[in-house]
């Protein structure tokens, strides 16, 4: 088993609470819940083949997918205060020996601005990615 190492470019990294994984719904579903929030477009790009990806916000899983494509587009409805939003990102690579691999996240705001971040890890990624 490889050691957990992860880093985030464009912000500080932190781990996602273990309990977040228990909230996974049906793979591929996007459901932030509640009526508050704005529609945000998110593009994910993987440097290696991922076996599983999960996005969370405030400890709640908002999207997950088994065997995602190398490029995925996701529509999320999340609160987006002027301070920004933090997304929890969990990625497990198809090949445990993939070495250092990454995911690029490009968030499209309703007014057209795009914010781009990336996270990297060996074996898997477990990070909090800020979009201020």
N, CA, C and O atoms as a Tinker XYZ file with bonds, in Angstrom:
   528  protein
     1  N      0.850000   -1.191000    0.000000    73     2
     2  CA     0.000000    0.000000    0.000000    64     1     3
     3  C      0.877000    1.228000    0.000000    63     2     4     5
     4  O      1.841000    1.311000    0.761000    81     3
     5  N      0.554000    2.162000   -0.832000    73     3     6
     6  CA     1.351000    3.380000   -0.889000    64     5     7
     7  C      0.860000    4.344000    0.168000    63     6     8     9
     8  O     -0.301000    4.297000    0.573000    81     7
     9  N      1.749000    5.219000    0.616000    73     7    10
    10  CA     1.386000    6.210000    1.615000    64     9    11
    11  C      0.497000    7.277000    1.011000    63    10    12    13
    12  O      0.588000    7.589000   -0.176000    81    11
    13  N     -0.366000    7.832000    1.849000    73    11    14
    14  CA    -1.259000    8.884000    1.390000    64    13    15
    15  C     -0.497000   10.184000    1.350000    63    14    16    17
    16  O     -0.016000   10.669000    2.374000    81    15
    17  N     -0.390000   10.740000    0.173000    73    15    18
    18  CA     0.233000   12.036000   -0.002000    64    17    19
    19  C     -0.654000   12.818000   -0.937000    63    18    20    21
    20  O     -1.055000   12.317000   -1.987000    81    19
    21  N     -0.959000   14.032000   -0.566000    73    19    22
    22  CA    -1.738000   14.838000   -1.486000    64    21    23
    23  C     -1.364000   16.287000   -1.329000    63    22    24    25
    24  O     -0.935000   16.729000   -0.263000    81    23
    25  N     -1.530000   17.013000   -2.400000    73    23    26
    26  CA    -1.253000   18.437000   -2.380000    64    25    27
    27  C     -2.212000   19.137000   -3.309000    63    26    28    29
    28  O     -2.757000   18.533000   -4.232000    81    27
    29  N     -2.414000   20.405000   -3.061000    73    27    30
    30  CA    -3.329000   21.194000   -3.864000    64    29    31
    31  C     -2.581000   22.407000   -4.381000    63    30    32    33
    32  O     -1.937000   23.117000   -3.609000    81    31
    33  N     -2.661000   22.649000   -5.681000    73    31    34
    34  CA    -2.086000   23.857000   -6.252000    64    33    35
    35  C     -3.157000   24.923000   -6.285000    63    34    36    37
    36  O     -4.281000   24.669000   -6.716000    81    35
    37  N     -2.817000   26.103000   -5.836000    73    35    38
    38  CA    -3.768000   27.206000   -5.843000    64    37    39
    39  C     -4.462000   27.358000   -4.510000    63    38    40    41
    40  O     -5.350000   28.202000   -4.387000    81    39
    41  N     -4.099000   26.582000   -3.506000    73    39    42
    42  CA    -4.716000   26.697000   -2.187000    64    41    43
    43  C     -4.055000   25.752000   -1.218000    63    42    44    45
    44  O     -3.109000   25.050000   -1.573000    81    43
    45  N     -4.547000   25.730000    0.008000    73    43    46
    46  CA    -3.977000   24.864000    1.025000    64    45    47
    47  C     -4.710000   23.540000    1.047000    63    46    48    49
    48  O     -5.904000   23.500000    0.750000    81    47
    49  N     -4.029000   22.449000    1.393000    73    47    50
    50  CA    -4.636000   21.129000    1.428000    64    49    51
    51  C     -4.987000   20.731000    2.847000    63    50    52    53
    52  O     -4.320000   21.153000    3.792000    81    51
    53  N     -6.006000   19.941000    3.007000    73    51    54
    54  CA    -6.412000   19.388000    4.287000    64    53    55
    55  C     -7.179000   18.108000    3.997000    63    54    56    57
    56  O     -7.610000   17.879000    2.867000    81    55
    57  N     -7.346000   17.285000    5.003000    73    55    58
    58  CA    -8.037000   16.032000    4.751000    64    57    59
    59  C     -9.539000   16.187000    4.911000    63    58    60    61
    60  O    -10.022000   17.059000    5.632000    81    59
    61  N    -10.265000   15.316000    4.218000    73    59    62
    62  CA   -11.720000   15.284000    4.283000    64    61    63
    63  C    -12.093000   14.384000    5.450000    63    62    64    65
    64  O    -11.459000   13.346000    5.638000    81    63
    65  N    -13.092000   14.740000    6.235000    73    63    66
    66  CA   -13.513000   13.863000    7.331000    64    65    67
    67  C    -13.874000   12.478000    6.820000    63    66    68    69
    68  O    -14.529000   12.349000    5.786000    81    67
    69  N    -13.454000   11.446000    7.532000    73    67    70
    70  CA   -13.712000   10.066000    7.143000    64    69    71
    71  C    -15.202000    9.805000    6.955000    63    70    72    73
    72  O    -15.566000    9.053000    6.050000    81    71
    73  N    -16.079000   10.390000    7.765000    73    71    74
    74  CA   -17.513000   10.165000    7.689000    64    73    75
    75  C    -18.127000   10.587000    6.374000    63    74    76    77
    76  O    -19.225000   10.141000    6.044000    81    75
    77  N    -17.450000   11.436000    5.607000    73    75    78
    78  CA   -18.008000   11.917000    4.341000    64    77    79
    79  C    -18.242000   10.767000    3.370000    63    78    80    81
    80  O    -19.184000   10.812000    2.579000    81    79
    81  N    -17.401000    9.738000    3.418000    73    79    82
    82  CA   -17.528000    8.623000    2.490000    64    81    83
    83  C    -18.825000    7.862000    2.701000    63    82    84    85
    84  O    -19.342000    7.262000    1.759000    81    83
    85  N    -19.367000    7.872000    3.923000    73    83    86
    86  CA   -20.585000    7.124000    4.193000    64    85    87
    87  C    -21.812000    7.788000    3.593000    63    86    88    89
    88  O    -22.884000    7.183000    3.578000    81    87
    89  N    -21.690000    9.008000    3.102000    73    87    90
    90  CA   -22.823000    9.722000    2.545000    64    89    91
    91  C    -22.957000    9.551000    1.040000    63    90    92    93
    92  O    -23.810000   10.191000    0.425000    81    91
    93  N    -22.135000    8.704000    0.435000    73    91    94
    94  CA   -22.169000    8.532000   -1.013000    64    93    95
    95  C    -23.516000    7.966000   -1.424000    63    94    96    97
    96  O    -23.971000    6.952000   -0.895000    81    95
    97  N    -24.145000    8.639000   -2.378000    73    95    98
    98  CA   -25.407000    8.154000   -2.934000    64    97    99
    99  C    -25.127000    7.332000   -4.169000    63    98   100   101
   100  O    -24.054000    6.740000   -4.292000    81    99
   101  N    -26.063000    7.288000   -5.072000    73    99   102
   102  CA   -25.902000    6.554000   -6.315000    64   101   103
   103  C    -24.826000    7.228000   -7.155000    63   102   104   105
   104  O    -24.870000    8.443000   -7.346000    81   103
   105  N    -23.873000    6.476000   -7.655000    73   103   106
   106  CA   -22.758000    7.038000   -8.416000    64   105   107
   107  C    -23.259000    7.816000   -9.620000    63   106   108   109
   108  O    -24.151000    7.370000  -10.341000    81   107
   109  N    -22.672000    8.979000   -9.823000    73   107   110
   110  CA   -23.013000    9.782000  -10.991000    64   109   111
   111  C    -24.105000   10.787000  -10.725000    63   110   112   113
   112  O    -24.400000   11.611000  -11.590000    81   111
   113  N    -24.715000   10.748000   -9.555000    73   111   114
   114  CA   -25.782000   11.690000   -9.258000    64   113   115
   115  C    -25.228000   12.967000   -8.672000    63   114   116   117
   116  O    -24.283000   12.939000   -7.884000    81   115
   117  N    -25.812000   14.083000   -9.053000    73   115   118
   118  CA   -25.452000   15.369000   -8.499000    64   117   119
   119  C    -26.615000   15.858000   -7.661000    63   118   120   121
   120  O    -27.701000   16.108000   -8.184000    81   119
   121  N    -26.390000   15.998000   -6.334000    73   119   122
   122  CA   -27.484000   16.435000   -5.476000    64   121   123
   123  C    -26.934000   17.146000   -4.260000    63   122   124   125
   124  O    -26.647000   16.513000   -3.244000    81   123
   125  N    -26.787000   18.443000   -4.355000    73   123   126
   126  CA   -26.280000   19.213000   -3.235000    64   125   127
   127  C    -27.355000   19.382000   -2.181000    63   126   128   129
   128  O    -27.033000   19.669000   -1.028000    81   127
   129  N    -28.623000   19.214000   -2.534000    73   127   130
   130  CA   -29.712000   19.321000   -1.575000    64   129   131
   131  C    -30.008000   20.772000   -1.249000    63   130   132   133
   132  O    -29.159000   21.647000   -1.417000    81   131
   133  N    -31.219000   21.015000   -0.782000    73   131   134
   134  CA   -31.598000   22.365000   -0.403000    64   133   135
   135  C    -31.862000   23.237000   -1.609000    63   134   136   137
   136  O    -31.462000   22.907000   -2.726000    81   135
   137  N    -32.545000   24.367000   -1.379000    73   135   138
   138  CA   -32.879000   25.276000   -2.464000    64   137   139
   139  C    -31.844000   26.372000   -2.637000    63   138   140   141
   140  O    -31.774000   26.990000   -3.699000    81   139
   141  N    -31.033000   26.626000   -1.605000    73   139   142
   142  CA   -30.045000   27.698000   -1.683000    64   141   143
   143  C    -28.900000   27.281000   -2.590000    63   142   144   145
   144  O    -28.545000   26.104000   -2.661000    81   143
   145  N    -28.335000   28.242000   -3.274000    73   143   146
   146  CA   -27.166000   27.952000   -4.078000    64   145   147
   147  C    -27.298000   28.456000   -5.490000    63   146   148   149
   148  O    -28.360000   28.892000   -5.932000    81   147
   149  N    -26.181000   28.381000   -6.182000    73   147   150
   150  CA   -26.120000   28.801000   -7.576000    64   149   151
   151  C    -25.619000   27.622000   -8.406000    63   150   152   153
   152  O    -24.940000   26.731000   -7.895000    81   151
   153  N    -25.959000   27.630000   -9.673000    73   151   154
   154  CA   -25.517000   26.585000  -10.597000    64   153   155
   155  C    -24.064000   26.858000  -10.973000    63   154   156   157
   156  O    -23.738000   27.920000  -11.504000    81   155
   157  N    -23.206000   25.897000  -10.695000    73   155   158
   158  CA   -21.785000   26.005000  -10.997000    64   157   159
   159  C    -21.391000   24.865000  -11.922000    63   158   160   161
   160  O    -21.756000   23.715000  -11.677000    81   159
   161  N    -20.657000   25.168000  -12.973000    73   159   162
   162  CA   -20.136000   24.138000  -13.851000    64   161   163
   163  C    -18.746000   23.749000  -13.394000    63   162   164   165
   164  O    -17.939000   24.613000  -13.051000    81   163
   165  N    -18.462000   22.472000  -13.385000    73   163   166
   166  CA   -17.144000   21.994000  -12.971000    64   165   167
   167  C    -16.640000   21.001000  -13.991000    63   166   168   169
   168  O    -17.325000   20.035000  -14.327000    81   167
   169  N    -15.438000   21.244000  -14.484000    73   167   170
   170  CA   -14.764000   20.302000  -15.377000    64   169   171
   171  C    -13.653000   19.635000  -14.599000    63   170   172   173
   172  O    -12.870000   20.299000  -13.921000    81   171
   173  N    -13.587000   18.315000  -14.699000    73   171   174
   174  CA   -12.542000   17.538000  -14.051000    64   173   175
   175  C    -11.680000   16.906000  -15.134000    63   174   176   177
   176  O    -12.208000   16.359000  -16.103000    81   175
   177  N    -10.385000   16.971000  -14.986000    73   175   178
   178  CA    -9.454000   16.321000  -15.904000    64   177   179
   179  C     -8.447000   15.510000  -15.097000    63   178   180   181
   180  O     -7.815000   16.036000  -14.181000    81   179
   181  N     -8.296000   14.239000  -15.433000    73   179   182
   182  CA    -7.436000   13.332000  -14.674000    64   181   183
   183  C     -6.173000   13.012000  -15.465000    63   182   184   185
   184  O     -6.242000   12.792000  -16.674000    81   183
   185  N     -5.022000   12.984000  -14.799000    73   183   186
   186  CA    -3.761000   12.668000  -15.467000    64   185   187
   187  C     -3.567000   11.168000  -15.649000    63   186   188   189
   188  O     -2.717000   10.743000  -16.431000    81   187
   189  N     -4.345000   10.370000  -14.938000    73   187   190
   190  CA    -4.302000    8.910000  -15.052000    64   189   191
   191  C     -5.741000    8.409000  -14.943000    63   190   192   193
   192  O     -6.636000    9.172000  -14.579000    81   191
   193  N     -5.970000    7.131000  -15.256000    73   191   194
   194  CA    -7.316000    6.578000  -15.181000    64   193   195
   195  C     -7.735000    6.420000  -13.726000    63   194   196   197
   196  O     -7.069000    5.743000  -12.943000    81   195
   197  N     -8.854000    7.058000  -13.376000    73   195   198
   198  CA    -9.366000    6.984000  -12.009000    64   197   199
   199  C    -10.359000    5.833000  -11.891000    63   198   200   201
   200  O    -11.113000    5.544000  -12.820000    81   199
   201  N    -10.343000    5.189000  -10.742000    73   199   202
   202  CA   -11.309000    4.129000  -10.447000    64   201   203
   203  C    -12.554000    4.728000   -9.804000    63   202   204   205
   204  O    -13.659000    4.220000   -9.994000    81   203
   205  N    -12.376000    5.819000   -9.036000    73   203   206
   206  CA   -13.483000    6.424000   -8.307000    64   205   207
   207  C    -13.154000    7.883000   -8.019000    63   206   208   209
   208  O    -12.010000    8.223000   -7.720000    81   207
   209  N    -14.170000    8.743000   -8.112000    73   207   210
   210  CA   -14.008000   10.151000   -7.737000    64   209   211
   211  C    -15.222000   10.574000   -6.928000    63   210   212   213
   212  O    -16.347000   10.147000   -7.191000    81   211
   213  N    -14.974000   11.417000   -5.943000    73   211   214
   214  CA   -16.051000   11.908000   -5.083000    64   213   215
   215  C    -15.783000   13.368000   -4.753000    63   214   216   217
   216  O    -14.658000   13.739000   -4.417000    81   215
   217  N    -16.821000   14.196000   -4.851000    73   215   218
   218  CA   -16.749000   15.609000   -4.492000    64   217   219
   219  C    -17.680000   15.847000   -3.317000    63   218   220   221
   220  O    -18.807000   15.352000   -3.304000    81   219
   221  N    -17.214000   16.605000   -2.329000    73   219   222
   222  CA   -18.065000   16.915000   -1.186000    64   221   223
   223  C    -17.975000   18.401000   -0.874000    63   222   224   225
   224  O    -17.010000   19.080000   -1.225000    81   223
   225  N    -19.015000   18.878000   -0.203000    73   223   226
   226  CA   -19.082000   20.279000    0.218000    64   225   227
   227  C    -19.656000   20.296000    1.623000    63   226   228   229
   228  O    -20.748000   19.777000    1.854000    81   227
   229  N    -18.931000   20.887000    2.561000    73   227   230
   230  CA   -19.349000   20.953000    3.962000    64   229   231
   231  C    -19.696000   19.575000    4.523000    63   230   232   233
   232  O    -20.680000   19.416000    5.245000    81   231
   233  N    -18.867000   18.573000    4.178000    73   231   234
   234  CA   -19.038000   17.225000    4.702000    64   233   235
   235  C    -20.115000   16.395000    4.032000    63   234   236   237
   236  O    -20.352000   15.259000    4.441000    81   235
   237  N    -20.776000   16.930000    3.011000    73   235   238
   238  CA   -21.849000   16.213000    2.311000    64   237   239
   239  C    -21.397000   15.902000    0.884000    63   238   240   241
   240  O    -20.931000   16.789000    0.168000    81   239
   241  N    -21.536000   14.656000    0.478000    73   239   242
   242  CA   -21.160000   14.269000   -0.880000    64   241   243
   243  C    -22.150000   14.898000   -1.856000    63   242   244   245
   244  O    -23.362000   14.722000   -1.732000    81   243
   245  N    -21.609000   15.639000   -2.833000    73   243   246
   246  CA   -22.454000   16.310000   -3.820000    64   245   247
   247  C    -22.381000   15.650000   -5.201000    63   246   248   249
   248  O    -23.243000   15.885000   -6.048000    81   247
   249  N    -21.347000   14.821000   -5.429000    73   247   250
   250  CA   -21.235000   14.113000   -6.697000    64   249   251
   251  C    -20.190000   13.025000   -6.550000    63   250   252   253
   252  O    -19.171000   13.216000   -5.887000    81   251
   253  N    -20.445000   11.885000   -7.170000    73   251   254
   254  CA   -19.458000   10.810000   -7.194000    64   253   255
   255  C    -19.665000    9.978000   -8.451000    63   254   256   257
   256  O    -20.748000    9.970000   -9.037000    81   255
   257  N    -18.613000    9.281000   -8.854000    73   255   258
   258  CA   -18.731000    8.446000  -10.049000    64   257   259
   259  C    -17.677000    7.346000  -10.002000    63   258   260   261
   260  O    -16.510000    7.585000   -9.694000    81   259
   261  N    -18.123000    6.146000  -10.316000    73   259   262
   262  CA   -17.241000    5.001000  -10.469000    64   261   263
   263  C    -16.703000    5.011000  -11.893000    63   262   264   265
   264  O    -17.466000    5.264000  -12.826000    81   263
   265  N    -15.426000    4.748000  -12.090000    73   263   266
   266  CA   -14.789000    4.680000  -13.407000    64   265   267
   267  C    -15.081000    5.908000  -14.273000    63   266   268   269
   268  O    -15.623000    5.766000  -15.370000    81   267
   269  N    -14.735000    7.102000  -13.805000    73   267   270
   270  CA   -14.992000    8.302000  -14.610000    64   269   271
   271  C    -14.113000    8.330000  -15.860000    63   270   272   273
   272  O    -13.058000    7.697000  -15.915000    81   271
   273  N    -14.575000    9.076000  -16.855000    73   271   274
   274  CA   -13.768000    9.307000  -18.060000    64   273   275
   275  C    -12.589000   10.208000  -17.686000    63   274   276   277
   276  O    -12.582000   10.790000  -16.602000    81   275
   277  N    -11.603000   10.330000  -18.559000    73   275   278
   278  CA   -10.448000   11.194000  -18.281000    64   277   279
   279  C    -10.863000   12.654000  -18.167000    63   278   280   281
   280  O    -10.184000   13.438000  -17.503000    81   279
   281  N    -11.976000   13.033000  -18.811000    73   279   282
   282  CA   -12.556000   14.383000  -18.711000    64   281   283
   283  C    -14.016000   14.222000  -18.319000    63   282   284   285
   284  O    -14.742000   13.457000  -18.953000    81   283
   285  N    -14.454000   14.922000  -17.294000    73   283   286
   286  CA   -15.848000   14.876000  -16.859000    64   285   287
   287  C    -16.358000   16.304000  -16.695000    63   286   288   289
   288  O    -15.606000   17.198000  -16.307000    81   287
   289  N    -17.625000   16.510000  -16.990000    73   287   290
   290  CA   -18.299000   17.795000  -16.738000    64   289   291
   291  C    -19.416000   17.533000  -15.748000    63   290   292   293
   292  O    -20.184000   16.582000  -15.891000    81   291
   293  N    -19.494000   18.394000  -14.739000    73   291   294
   294  CA   -20.451000   18.221000  -13.659000    64   293   295
   295  C    -21.166000   19.544000  -13.428000    63   294   296   297
   296  O    -20.535000   20.601000  -13.443000    81   295
   297  N    -22.474000   19.495000  -13.214000    73   295   298
   298  CA   -23.234000   20.681000  -12.819000    64   297   299
   299  C    -23.559000   20.541000  -11.339000    63   298   300   301
   300  O    -24.183000   19.565000  -10.923000    81   299
   301  N    -23.136000   21.515000  -10.550000    73   299   302
   302  CA   -23.378000   21.501000   -9.107000    64   301   303
   303  C    -24.201000   22.714000   -8.721000    63   302   304   305
   304  O    -24.031000   23.795000   -9.286000    81   303
   305  N    -25.087000   22.537000   -7.766000    73   303   306
   306  CA   -25.813000   23.665000   -7.183000    64   305   307
   307  C    -25.331000   23.780000   -5.738000    63   306   308   309
   308  O    -25.642000   22.947000   -4.886000    81   307
   309  N    -24.555000   24.851000   -5.490000    73   307   310
   310  CA   -23.950000   25.055000   -4.176000    64   309   311
   311  C    -24.086000   26.510000   -3.746000    63   310   312   313
   312  O    -24.159000   27.400000   -4.594000    81   311
   313  N    -24.121000   26.760000   -2.450000    73   311   314
   314  CA   -24.005000   28.140000   -2.000000    64   313   315
   315  C    -22.627000   28.653000   -2.407000    63   314   316   317
   316  O    -21.644000   27.926000   -2.263000    81   315
   317  N    -22.527000   29.863000   -2.900000    73   315   318
   318  CA   -21.229000   30.416000   -3.287000    64   317   319
   319  C    -21.122000   31.842000   -2.753000    63   318   320   321
   320  O    -21.372000   32.808000   -3.475000    81   319
   321  N    -20.741000   31.963000   -1.462000    73   319   322
   322  CA   -20.583000   33.307000   -0.889000    64   321   323
   323  C    -19.390000   34.017000   -1.505000    63   322   324   325
   324  O    -18.573000   33.390000   -2.180000    81   323
   325  N    -19.284000   35.313000   -1.280000    73   323   326
   326  CA   -18.180000   36.073000   -1.881000    64   325   327
   327  C    -16.817000   35.585000   -1.399000    63   326   328   329
   328  O    -15.809000   35.833000   -2.061000    81   327
   329  N    -16.768000   34.893000   -0.253000    73   327   330
   330  CA   -15.504000   34.336000    0.238000    64   329   331
   331  C    -15.078000   33.109000   -0.563000    63   330   332   333
   332  O    -13.917000   32.705000   -0.509000    81   331
   333  N    -16.010000   32.516000   -1.302000    73   331   334
   334  CA   -15.696000   31.349000   -2.114000    64   333   335
   335  C    -16.262000   30.074000   -1.528000    63   334   336   337
   336  O    -17.107000   30.106000   -0.633000    81   335
   337  N    -15.786000   28.950000   -2.043000    73   335   338
   338  CA   -16.281000   27.638000   -1.636000    64   337   339
   339  C    -15.100000   26.669000   -1.581000    63   338   340   341
   340  O    -14.119000   26.828000   -2.307000    81   339
   341  N    -15.207000   25.676000   -0.720000    73   339   342
   342  CA   -14.199000   24.627000   -0.653000    64   341   343
   343  C    -14.851000   23.309000   -1.039000    63   342   344   345
   344  O    -15.919000   22.961000   -0.536000    81   343
   345  N    -14.205000   22.587000   -1.930000    73   343   346
   346  CA   -14.695000   21.275000   -2.343000    64   345   347
   347  C    -13.754000   20.204000   -1.816000    63   346   348   349
   348  O    -12.539000   20.295000   -1.988000    81   347
   349  N    -14.314000   19.201000   -1.180000    73   347   350
   350  CA   -13.538000   18.027000   -0.810000    64   349   351
   351  C    -13.400000   17.159000   -2.041000    63   350   352   353
   352  O    -14.379000   16.931000   -2.751000    81   351
   353  N    -12.202000   16.672000   -2.303000    73   351   354
   354  CA   -11.944000   15.854000   -3.494000    64   353   355
   355  C    -11.290000   14.549000   -3.054000    63   354   356   357
   356  O    -10.271000   14.546000   -2.363000    81   355
   357  N    -11.897000   13.447000   -3.468000    73   355   358
   358  CA   -11.315000   12.126000   -3.221000    64   357   359
   359  C    -11.220000   11.411000   -4.553000    63   358   360   361
   360  O    -12.224000   11.255000   -5.249000    81   359
   361  N    -10.024000   10.974000   -4.914000    73   359   362
   362  CA    -9.809000   10.233000   -6.155000    64   361   363
   363  C     -9.004000    8.987000   -5.824000    63   362   364   365
   364  O     -7.997000    9.053000   -5.120000    81   363
   365  N     -9.455000    7.859000   -6.335000    73   363   366
   366  CA    -8.698000    6.612000   -6.238000    64   365   367
   367  C     -8.325000    6.209000   -7.654000    63   366   368   369
   368  O     -9.183000    6.132000   -8.532000    81   367
   369  N     -7.038000    5.952000   -7.872000    73   367   370
   370  CA    -6.552000    5.625000   -9.212000    64   369   371
   371  C     -6.767000    4.156000   -9.515000    63   370   372   373
   372  O     -6.719000    3.313000   -8.620000    81   371
   373  N     -7.004000    3.854000  -10.788000    73   371   374
   374  CA    -7.218000    2.476000  -11.241000    64   373   375
   375  C     -5.989000    1.629000  -10.916000    63   374   376   377
   376  O     -6.120000    0.503000  -10.437000    81   375
   377  N     -4.823000    2.154000  -11.170000    73   375   378
   378  CA    -3.568000    1.456000  -10.870000    64   377   379
   379  C     -2.990000    2.044000   -9.601000    63   378   380   381
   380  O     -2.635000    3.223000   -9.566000    81   379
   381  N     -2.891000    1.230000   -8.553000    73   379   382
   382  CA    -2.360000    1.717000   -7.270000    64   381   383
   383  C     -0.922000    2.203000   -7.438000    63   382   384   385
   384  O     -0.455000    3.035000   -6.661000    81   383
   385  N     -0.221000    1.691000   -8.442000    73   383   386
   386  CA     1.166000    2.069000   -8.665000    64   385   387
   387  C      1.291000    3.208000   -9.686000    63   386   388   389
   388  O      2.338000    3.365000  -10.314000    81   387
   389  N      0.237000    3.993000   -9.847000    73   387   390
   390  CA     0.244000    5.068000  -10.857000    64   389   391
   391  C      1.267000    6.150000  -10.532000    63   390   392   393
   392  O      1.542000    7.007000  -11.372000    81   391
   393  N      1.829000    6.126000   -9.336000    73   391   394
   394  CA     2.782000    7.164000   -8.952000    64   393   395
   395  C      2.057000    8.470000   -8.706000    63   394   396   397
   396  O      0.866000    8.478000   -8.393000    81   395
   397  N      2.758000    9.555000   -8.845000    73   395   398
   398  CA     2.169000   10.873000   -8.631000    64   397   399
   399  C      1.193000   11.174000   -9.769000    63   398   400   401
   400  O      1.592000   11.270000  -10.929000    81   399
   401  N     -0.077000   11.322000   -9.430000    73   399   402
   402  CA    -1.122000   11.582000  -10.418000    64   401   403
   403  C     -1.983000   12.731000   -9.920000    63   402   404   405
   404  O     -2.034000   13.012000   -8.723000    81   403
   405  N     -2.663000   13.394000  -10.858000    73   403   406
   406  CA    -3.411000   14.574000  -10.459000    64   405   407
   407  C     -4.772000   14.707000  -11.112000    63   406   408   409
   408  O     -5.116000   14.011000  -12.067000    81   407
   409  N     -5.531000   15.640000  -10.546000    73   407   410
   410  CA    -6.830000   16.009000  -11.093000    64   409   411
   411  C     -6.862000   17.526000  -11.214000    63   410   412   413
   412  O     -6.471000   18.242000  -10.293000    81   411
   413  N     -7.332000   18.003000  -12.357000    73   411   414
   414  CA    -7.513000   19.444000  -12.567000    64   413   415
   415  C     -8.995000   19.739000  -12.404000    63   414   416   417
   416  O     -9.838000   19.029000  -12.951000    81   415
   417  N     -9.311000   20.783000  -11.654000    73   415   418
   418  CA   -10.689000   21.200000  -11.439000    64   417   419
   419  C    -10.842000   22.606000  -11.977000    63   418   420   421
   420  O    -10.135000   23.520000  -11.554000    81   419
   421  N    -11.765000   22.783000  -12.910000    73   419   422
   422  CA   -12.032000   24.107000  -13.478000    64   421   423
   423  C    -13.492000   24.449000  -13.171000    63   422   424   425
   424  O    -14.414000   23.856000  -13.731000    81   423
   425  N    -13.682000   25.419000  -12.270000    73   423   426
   426  CA   -15.010000   25.818000  -11.822000    64   425   427
   427  C    -15.465000   27.036000  -12.598000    63   426   428   429
   428  O    -14.766000   28.048000  -12.640000    81   427
   429  N    -16.650000   26.941000  -13.221000    73   427   430
   430  CA   -17.228000   28.053000  -13.981000    64   429   431
   431  C    -18.311000   28.709000  -13.136000    63   430   432   433
   432  O    -19.286000   28.064000  -12.751000    81   431
   433  N    -18.134000   29.987000  -12.851000    73   431   434
   434  CA   -19.092000   30.742000  -12.054000    64   433   435
   435  C    -20.212000   31.258000  -12.947000    63   434   436   437
   436  O    -20.024000   31.392000  -14.156000    81   435
   437  N    -21.382000   31.549000  -12.367000    73   435   438
   438  CA   -22.520000   32.009000  -13.175000    64   437   439
   439  C    -22.221000   33.254000  -14.007000    63   438   440   441
   440  O    -22.770000   33.402000  -15.099000    81   439
   441  N    -21.367000   34.147000  -13.520000    73   439   442
   442  CA   -21.068000   35.369000  -14.271000    64   441   443
   443  C    -19.993000   35.156000  -15.336000    63   442   444   445
   444  O    -19.569000   36.108000  -15.991000    81   443
   445  N    -19.548000   33.897000  -15.511000    73   443   446
   446  CA   -18.627000   33.587000  -16.595000    64   445   447
   447  C    -17.170000   33.424000  -16.189000    63   446   448   449
   448  O    -16.370000   32.922000  -16.979000    81   447
   449  N    -16.808000   33.829000  -14.996000    73   447   450
   450  CA   -15.418000   33.682000  -14.542000    64   449   451
   451  C    -15.104000   32.204000  -14.336000    63   450   452   453
   452  O    -15.963000   31.435000  -13.903000    81   451
   453  N    -13.859000   31.806000  -14.649000    73   451   454
   454  CA   -13.409000   30.436000  -14.425000    64   453   455
   455  C    -12.260000   30.432000  -13.432000    63   454   456   457
   456  O    -11.347000   31.253000  -13.521000    81   455
   457  N    -12.311000   29.507000  -12.488000    73   455   458
   458  CA   -11.253000   29.326000  -11.500000    64   457   459
   459  C    -10.691000   27.925000  -11.683000    63   458   460   461
   460  O    -11.449000   26.962000  -11.801000    81   459
   461  N     -9.366000   27.803000  -11.707000    73   459   462
   462  CA    -8.751000   26.501000  -11.933000    64   461   463
   463  C     -7.823000   26.143000  -10.780000    63   462   464   465
   464  O     -7.034000   26.968000  -10.319000    81   463
   465  N     -7.932000   24.909000  -10.326000    73   463   466
   466  CA    -7.075000   24.373000   -9.274000    64   465   467
   467  C     -6.673000   22.956000   -9.665000    63   466   468   469
   468  O     -7.267000   22.366000  -10.567000    81   467
   469  N     -5.675000   22.417000   -8.996000    73   467   470
   470  CA    -5.314000   21.020000   -9.201000    64   469   471
   471  C     -4.889000   20.406000   -7.878000    63   470   472   473
   472  O     -4.448000   21.106000   -6.967000    81   471
   473  N     -5.027000   19.100000   -7.787000    73   471   474
   474  CA    -4.607000   18.350000   -6.605000    64   473   475
   475  C     -3.850000   17.122000   -7.076000    63   474   476   477
   476  O     -4.182000   16.532000   -8.105000    81   475
   477  N     -2.836000   16.742000   -6.323000    73   475   478
   478  CA    -1.960000   15.639000   -6.729000    64   477   479
   479  C     -1.785000   14.678000   -5.568000    63   478   480   481
   480  O     -1.849000   15.080000   -4.406000    81   479
   481  N     -1.565000   13.408000   -5.880000    73   479   482
   482  CA    -1.311000   12.429000   -4.836000    64   481   483
   483  C     -0.758000   11.140000   -5.396000    63   482   484   485
   484  O     -0.851000   10.877000   -6.596000    81   483
   485  N     -0.182000   10.339000   -4.521000    73   483   486
   486  CA     0.326000    9.019000   -4.893000    64   485   487
   487  C     -0.642000    7.975000   -4.367000    63   486   488   489
   488  O     -0.913000    7.926000   -3.167000    81   487
   489  N     -1.167000    7.133000   -5.260000    73   487   490
   490  CA    -2.120000    6.103000   -4.863000    64   489   491
   491  C     -3.544000    6.611000   -4.815000    63   490   492   493
   492  O     -4.452000    5.972000   -5.347000    81   491
   493  N     -3.748000    7.752000   -4.185000    73   491   494
   494  CA    -5.056000    8.393000   -4.147000    64   493   495
   495  C     -4.894000    9.840000   -3.738000    63   494   496   497
   496  O     -3.834000   10.263000   -3.278000    81   495
   497  N     -5.966000   10.587000   -3.917000    73   495   498
   498  CA    -5.986000   11.992000   -3.516000    64   497   499
   499  C     -7.097000   12.157000   -2.492000    63   498   500   501
   500  O     -8.208000   11.660000   -2.681000    81   499
   501  N     -6.797000   12.843000   -1.430000    73   499   502
   502  CA    -7.765000   13.223000   -0.418000    64   501   503
   503  C     -7.404000   14.639000   -0.024000    63   502   504   505
   504  O     -6.449000   14.855000    0.721000    81   503
   505  N     -8.173000   15.621000   -0.526000    73   503   506
   506  CA    -7.799000   17.025000   -0.339000    64   505   507
   507  C     -9.031000   17.915000   -0.262000    63   506   508   509
   508  O    -10.112000   17.551000   -0.724000    81   507
   509  N     -8.848000   19.067000    0.319000    73   507   510
   510  CA    -9.847000   20.129000    0.284000    64   509   511
   511  C     -9.304000   21.193000   -0.645000    63   510   512   513
   512  O     -8.207000   21.711000   -0.435000    81   511
   513  N    -10.070000   21.519000   -1.671000    73   511   514
   514  CA    -9.631000   22.456000   -2.705000    64   513   515
   515  C    -10.441000   23.736000   -2.598000    63   514   516   517
   516  O    -11.652000   23.721000   -2.816000    81   515
   517  N     -9.782000   24.855000   -2.264000    73   515   518
   518  CA   -10.504000   26.137000   -2.128000    64   517   519
   519  C    -10.657000   26.852000   -3.460000    63   518   520   521
   520  O     -9.752000   26.849000   -4.295000    81   519
   521  N    -11.805000   27.454000   -3.638000    73   519   522
   522  CA   -12.074000   28.315000   -4.786000    64   521   523
   523  C    -12.506000   29.675000   -4.251000    63   522   524   525
   524  O    -13.700000   29.963000   -4.176000    81   523
   525  N    -11.521000   30.526000   -3.874000    73   523   526
   526  CA   -11.894000   31.844000   -3.340000    64   525   527
   527  C    -12.290000   32.805000   -4.441000    63   526   528
   528  O    -12.631000   33.955000   -4.163000    81   527
